[in-house]
Amino acid sequence: MLLTLLLSLLLMASLFGLICAAVGLIQDRRLFTTAPKDIQAAARDHPERFPGQRMLGWKLAALCLLVMAGVFVYGGYDGIRQGYSFWRHFARFLTMLYLWKAFDIVCLDWLLLTKTHFFQHFYPETEGCAGYHSFGFNRMGQLIRITVFPFAAALMAGIAVWIGTGLRV
């Protein structure tokens, strides 16, 4: 269980790094699809603050995505090594996904979006948008993801058990 929690923390750190890279360095409005509509409409494209800013952002974003994928791969690998059953793999992956979503809702949607001025620092033209005060603006999307997570965890657990069974033969 300790490894599951550590992998979840790594997943959360990678998600935060991805958000920082997207908002602070890449600064492409097309990446704002999950932001409230008024913030999407108010955000403008900005010139690079230093040469290579966007390229650095894309590299950091790619690294964060690789780490996120690697967390699940390592979680499955460790479970195979430990002889986990389908249900133990399932519990590990579901725990990781739900902790990730809790971090997303509490730390990113609530704290980062509505309580700090993180986005306004990089997009000052969005200051005063009502979206910064509408926690829960993406409630339906979050509920859909939360509903899909058990199926995703079952798929990953099934793949891990299938690979583990193939390795033991």
Number of C-alpha atoms within 10 A of each C-alpha: 9 7 12 18 14 13 21 25 17 19 25 22 17 21 21 18 18 21 17 18 22 20 20 18 22 23 23 15 17 9 13 16 10 12 16 20 14 13 23 18 13 14 20 15 10 12 10 12 9 8 9 12 16 20 12 14 21 17 13 20 22 14 15 22 17 12 17 20 12 15 21 21 14 13 22 25 17 16 20 21 10 9 14 19 16 20 14 13 25 24 18 24 26 21 19 26 22 16 17 18 18 15 21 18 19 13 16 17 21 18 16 17 22 18 14 12 15 16 20 17 13 15 19 14 14 20 16 11 17 13 19 24 14 14 17 14 16 14 11 10 12 15 10 10 15 16 11 11 18 18 13 16 22 18 15 21 26 18 15 24 23 13 14 19 12 9 9 7 5
